[in-house]
Amino acid sequence: MARRLPELRCSFCGRTQNQVHKLIQGPGVNICSDCVRMCDEILAEEGHTPPGLSLESLPRPEDIKAGLDEYV
């Protein structure tokens, strides 16, 4: 008789993997796509911009290529 695996649940809302669109697994924690969306909305409302992720701070493709060419 095959063992039944435990049903995975979102660590935030408690819904099972069968009740959500996607369930993302991490070490000892799971989060569903709905909770990810809600967290994103909360951060957007607070005007949170992750450091280093603005378009102005990203290197241009030419600069990326030049940097990679140094190693190849």
N, C-alpha and C positions, 0 to 999 in steps of 0.2 A: 504494500500500500504506500503510495507516494505521500510525502509530507506536504502539508499545505503551508505555503509561505505566509507570513503575517501581512495583512493588508496595509499598504503604505498610506499615510495621512499627512495632510498639510499641518505643519507644526504651529501655524498661526490661526487658521480657522477650523481645523479639525476634519475637513471634508476628505473623503477617501480618493484614491487615484481614479476611481471609476466615476466620481462625481465632478471632476474638474477636467478642463481641456488639457493642461500639461501640469506635471508635478516635477519640480526640479529637486534633485537630491544632492545634499551636501553631507559632510561628515557629521552624522548624528542629528541632522535637521532636514526637513523638507519644506518647500514653499510652492504653492500653486500659482498659476499664471494670474489668477484674479487678485491674489494678495500682492503679487509683484506689481500689478497695475495700480492697486490702491496705494502702495508705498511710493510709487513714482509720482502719483497725483499729490500726495502729501508733501513730498520734497519740492515739487514744482510750485505748489501754493506758497511755500516758505521762501521761494526764490533761491533755493539751494542750487549752486552750480559746483559740481565736483572740481577740485583744483586740478589744473593742467589739462582740462578737456575742452577748452574754448578753441574755436577754429583759428584764432589769431596765434595761439601758442603752438599749433601743430607745424612741424617742418614742411616745407614745400616738397613735392615729389622729387624735384631736381636735387635738393639737399639730401633727401633720403638715399637716392641713387648714389650720390657722391660718397656718402658715408659707407654704403655697402661696397662700393668699388674699392675702398681702401682695404677691405678684408678679403676680397676675392682675387 
